[in-house]
Amino acid sequence: MNTTTHRTGDPPTPGAAAFIIRAARRDEAGLLTALSLRSKAVWGYDATFLARCRLVMHVKTEALETQPHYVAEQDGRILGFYGFEPVEGGIGLDYLFVEPDSIGLGVGAALWAHAVATARQLGHRQLIVVADPNAEGFYRRMGARRVGAQASDLEPGRLLPVLRFPLE
């Protein structure tokens, strides 16, 4: 998929600023990692937890080169991004984060729609999401169904919802 243009707002409103969705570049790994942590912090996590998150949420250059990753951009500013990872039985949504000041403007929904279309185009049968518990509602509103939970690598006793979205 190439660049896609969207209008911010849910639903789009006349005069809403347009943004594009384009392939992420390998030199953006650090920027995307920082964006993901700013977005995660919206949920009120403390600095200690976010420091542990940095280790597992670090966007690797190799991932940008080997798996589809896309950014939503407006006037040169990245508003959000998503990336895939290979998983058994489908494709995994490894990341989907939006800048805090862009949450609620339709960026996340546009990235989700783009991810679904990209996964379908790549021939996958389902999109699998292991989500932050606070983000589960977003994915359910997008049509994903909770199918279980997975233990967090970061915090004993913390369970992360596992959701699936059929692509067929």
Secondary structure as UniProt FT lines:
FT   STRAND          4..7
FT   TURN            9..12
FT   TURN            14..15
FT   STRAND          18..23
FT   HELIX           26..28
FT   HELIX           29..41
FT   TURN            42..43
FT   HELIX           47..57
FT   HELIX           61..66
FT   STRAND          69..74
FT   TURN            75..76
FT   STRAND          77..87
FT   TURN            88..89
FT   STRAND          90..98
FT   HELIX           100..102
FT   TURN            103..106
FT   HELIX           107..121
FT   TURN            122..123
FT   STRAND          126..130
FT   HELIX           133..135
FT   HELIX           136..141
FT   TURN            142..143
FT   STRAND          145..151
FT   TURN            156..157
FT   STRAND          159..166
//
